[in-house]
Amino acid sequence: MNEIIGYESYFSVYVTFMRSSV
């Protein structure tokens, strides 16, 4: 379960970074 939560958090940060770049 911790793996899923960590993955969601990492994905959220990645999306935020991509949007900020644009």
MODELLER restraints for C-alpha pairs under 7 A, 6 or more apart:
rsr = mdl.restraints
at = mdl.atoms
